[in-house]
């Protein structure tokens, strides 16, 4: 065969192969995903203890906001009853998710990755078409505005324009100025998302957390639904809270687990191994009586009531 003709044939098939191949290193995250709760199970399942700020790099403003939290607020203030998890916490709550891709049929390019959450039927869009984030005064929403880029086989997602919400469900706040960065990786039927929250209002350092899912093709996410209703009688306009210095429950967590009270107050210092040197006076209880074996959302050890004081 003529060398020139042979070269043209090789080029033709090379171009054809490239046209049929996916974009470099892109991974398809589509599917039904069920969460694993082996990380931070007590916090994500039955809920975090009041005044548990361990390993959160919060500042004094965040600590004061959390100290004022009264759990009855959810029962009394109907606006709070159906308030959904924001994008940063949705991954850690009732985290069953459905993921699917939106493809431009004209170009076969990926336009967006869509997510549906079990909790509150929340839906989120991650734009993959290179668009920029809106301006500072654009509306803020529970799921924010997300864009994604590929870094090798890892999808990096940046989310802004989030409504103010919580970092933990015990009143630890997160402001509307926060930026959420996520790193998605898939290994066969396992999905891991590492999230990094930067909040100039309430955090002194980035907060890094990770969550995991397994592929569950038989999963059927039903309608969550939520309808607010008066649960606890209270005068109109009541917002349960504690004024500074008046919350009597702040030491319960430390006392239950025998922890130094200062350690439970959080702060960036409590994130690092060197902080252990300050816990020389730590005296764990002789017997664990609370969330001793809580390693799943619902299971043995996750629903143990707090110890009752002994009658005298």
JOSUL-V175925 format. One record per residue. N is the residue number from 1. RES is the residue in one small letter. PSI is psi in radians with two decimals (none if undefined). Layout:
# JOSUL-V175925
N & RES & PSI
N & RES & PSI
This chain:
# JOSUL-V175925
1 & x & 2.53
2 & x & 2.26
3 & x & -0.65
4 & x & -0.76
5 & x & -0.72
6 & x & -0.69
7 & x & -0.69
8 & x & -0.66
9 & x & -0.74
10 & x & -0.77
11 & x & -0.71
12 & x & -0.83
13 & x & -0.53
14 & x & -0.77
15 & x & -0.69
16 & x & -0.71
17 & x & -0.69
18 & x & -0.64
19 & x & -0.55
20 & x & -0.31
21 & x & 2.62
22 & x & 2.84
23 & x & 2.63
24 & x & 2.13
25 & x & 0.12
26 & x & 2.47
27 & x & 2.45
28 & x & 2.05
29 & x & 0.13
30 & x & 2.53
31 & x & 3.13
32 & x & 2.17
33 & x & 2.26
34 & x & 2.43
35 & x & 2.66
36 & x & 2.41
37 & x & 0.58
38 & x & -0.15
39 & x & 2.23
40 & x & 0.72
41 & x & -0.82
42 & x & -0.66
43 & x & -0.73
44 & x & -0.38
45 & x & -1.65
46 & x & -0.41
47 & x & 2.67
48 & x & 2.66
49 & x & 2.65
50 & x & 2.39
51 & x & 0.38
52 & x & 1.72
53 & x & 0.31
54 & x & 2.35
55 & x & 0.50
56 & x & 2.17
57 & x & 1.00
58 & x & 2.77
59 & x & -3.07
60 & x & -0.60
61 & x & -0.76
62 & x & -0.69
63 & x & -0.72
64 & x & -0.72
65 & x & -0.77
66 & x & -0.65
67 & x & -0.43
68 & x & -0.10
69 & x & 2.34
70 & x & 2.10
71 & x & -0.42
72 & x & -0.20
73 & x & -0.61
74 & x & -0.57
75 & x & -0.62
76 & x & -0.76
77 & x & 1.85
78 & x & -0.46
79 & x & -0.38
80 & x & -0.36
81 & x & -0.62
82 & x & 0.35
83 & x & 2.10
84 & x & 2.85
85 & x & 2.44
86 & x & 3.03
87 & x & -0.64
88 & x & -0.57
89 & x & -0.36
90 & x & -0.55
91 & x & -0.34
92 & x & -0.22
93 & x & -2.32
94 & x & 1.48
95 & x & 0.32
96 & x & 2.27
97 & x & 2.69
98 & x & 2.31
99 & x & 2.36
100 & x & 2.78
101 & x & 2.57
102 & x & 2.09
103 & x & 2.37
104 & x & 1.98
105 & x & -0.44
106 & x & -0.63
107 & x & -0.19
108 & x & 0.48
109 & x & 2.64
110 & x & 2.10
111 & x & -0.78
112 & x & 2.75
113 & x & 2.23
114 & x & 2.58
115 & x & 2.43
116 & x & 2.24
117 & x & 2.51
118 & x & -0.83
119 & x & 2.10
120 & x & 0.30
121 & x & 0.57
122 & x & 2.54
123 & x & 2.47
124 & x & 2.50
125 & x & 2.29
126 & x & 1.92
127 & x & 2.31
128 & x & 0.22
129 & x & 0.26
130 & x & 0.09
131 & x & 2.71
132 & x & 2.87
133 & x & 2.62
134 & x & 3.02
135 & x & 3.01
136 & x & -0.59
137 & x & 0.19
138 & x & 2.73
139 & x & 2.50
140 & x & 2.47
141 & x & 3.00
142 & x & -0.65
143 & x & -0.16
144 & x & -2.91
145 & x & 2.10
146 & x & 2.41
147 & x & 2.62
148 & x & 2.61
149 & x & 2.67
150 & x & 2.35
151 & x & 1.60
152 & x & -2.24
153 & x & 0.27
154 & x & 2.35
155 & x & 2.13
156 & x & 2.17
157 & x & 2.32
158 & x & 2.24
159 & x & 2.25
160 & x & -3.07
161 & x & 0.75
162 & x & 2.47
163 & x & 2.65
164 & x & 2.46
165 & x & -2.52
166 & x & 2.64
167 & x & -0.61
168 & x & 2.73
169 & x & 0.32
170 & x & 0.44
171 & x & -0.07
172 & x & 2.09
173 & x & 2.81
174 & x & 2.27
175 & x & 2.98
176 & x & -0.08
177 & x & 0.06
178 & x & 2.66
179 & x & 2.29
180 & x & 2.20
181 & x & 2.25
182 & x & 2.57
183 & x & 1.94
184 & x & 2.29
185 & x & 2.54
186 & x & 2.29
187 & x & 1.78
188 & x & -2.02
189 & x & 0.40
190 & x & 2.34
191 & x & 2.27
192 & x & 2.30
193 & x & 2.08
194 & x & 2.13
195 & x & 2.49
196 & x & 2.08
197 & x & 2.19
198 & x & 2.15
199 & x & 1.85
200 & x & -0.25
201 & x & -0.76
202 & x & -0.15
203 & x & 2.47
204 & x & -0.29
205 & x & 2.83
206 & x & 2.51
207 & x & 2.10
208 & x & 2.23
209 & x & 2.79
210 & x & 2.64
211 & x & 2.66
212 & x & 2.60
213 & x & 2.80
214 & x & 2.58
215 & x & 2.21
216 & x & 1.44
217 & x & -0.44
218 & x & 0.03
219 & x & 2.40
220 & x & 1.77
221 & x & 2.09
222 & x & -3.08
223 & x & 2.17
224 & x & -1.01
225 & x & 2.61
226 & x & 2.24
227 & x & 2.02
228 & x & 2.63
229 & x & 2.60
230 & x & 2.11
231 & x & -0.61
232 & x & 2.19
233 & x & 2.30
234 & x & 2.61
235 & x & 2.57
236 & x & 2.38
237 & x & -0.01
238 & x & 2.31
239 & x & 1.73
240 & x & 2.36
241 & x & 3.02
242 & x & 2.32
243 & x & 2.76
244 & x & 2.28
245 & x & 0.08
246 & x & -0.11
247 & x & 2.01
248 & x & -0.01
249 & x & 0.05
250 & x & -0.42
251 & x & -0.03
252 & x & -0.82
253 & x & -0.82
254 & x & -0.71
255 & x & -0.69
256 & x & -0.67
257 & x & 0.11
258 & x & 0.58
259 & x & 2.60
260 & x & 2.31
261 & x & -0.66
262 & x & -0.59
263 & x & -0.58
264 & x & -0.13
265 & x & -0.06
266 & x & -2.84
267 & x & 2.70
268 & x & -0.56
269 & x & -0.60
270 & x & -0.09
271 & x & -0.37
272 & x & 2.61
273 & x & -0.54
274 & x & -0.37
275 & x & -0.35
276 & x & -0.49
277 & x & -0.38
278 & x & -0.02
279 & x & 0.58
280 & x & -0.43
281 & x & 0.16
282 & x & 2.17
283 & x & 1.70
284 & x & 2.64
285 & x & 2.62
286 & x & -0.55
287 & x & 2.27
288 & x & 2.24
289 & x & 0.10
290 & x & 2.07
291 & x & 0.77
292 & x & -0.58
293 & x & 0.67
294 & x & 1.75
295 & x & 0.10
296 & x & 3.06
297 & x & -0.84
298 & x & 2.19
299 & x & -3.09
300 & x & 2.32
301 & x & -0.17
302 & x & -0.20
303 & x & 0.62
304 & x & 2.21
305 & x & 2.75
306 & x & 2.62
307 & x & 2.43
308 & x & 2.50
309 & x & 2.52
310 & x & 2.42
311 & x & 2.45
312 & x & none
